[in-house]
Amino acid sequence: MAEQKQATKGKLIVFSAPSGSGKTTIVRHLLGQEDLNLEFSISATSRESRGTEVDGKDYYFLSADDFKNHIKNDDFLEWEEVYRDNFYGTLKSEVERIWAKGKNVIFDIDVSGGLRIKRKFPKETLAIFVKPPSVDELKIRLKKRKTETEDKINMRVAKASAELATAPLFDTIVINDTLEHALEEAHQKISDFINS
């Protein structure tokens, strides 16, 4: 049985990027490309749901205690405590669920989580870093969203500089200068990886 399960392992496609780089837009586009046979990995979190977020669709919402129990039981592929008792992570069962359907898993995940997945599954993972054309352009994009205060934007930009320094640790970098080009490049890289 274990050998059969091994044979059904799909590929893991990790997308990481600073906030505002366009990673989520790229991931959503790729999910619609049937030739890539992708399914989105839903993360678990201990934070409250926001607005219209749905449990099991946007996130798996767990209490902090439940999350800690999953950590104790080694149920996570990767996890992180972003703030005190505010956890995010990828359940192993989520990847197994998608692999059981014969699909490849795509992640929209932070830099440290993405690199942890790559370390655990070096051969099965393609880790893609989405880079904005510049930090200034990133700041413009975040301002255009009109969802955050100037302080919050400055925090994100400062964090982005640290995240950009990790780009060389990824398998490949897609520069999101023009969205159309970034979509084509990401599709090609994934297609080559899946078919290799």
KAURBEL-V917024 format. One record per helix or strand. SS is the DSSP state (2 for helix, 1 for strand). FROM is the first residue (numbers start at 1). TO is the last residue. If there is no record, write none. Layout:
BEGIN
ss;from;to
SS;FROM;TO
SS;FROM;TO
END
This chain:
BEGIN
ss;from;to
2;2;7
1;12;17
2;23;31
2;34;36
1;38;40
1;44;45
1;55;55
1;59;61
2;64;72
1;76;83
1;86;91
2;92;100
1;104;108
2;111;120
1;125;132
2;135;145
2;150;164
2;167;169
1;172;176
2;179;194
END
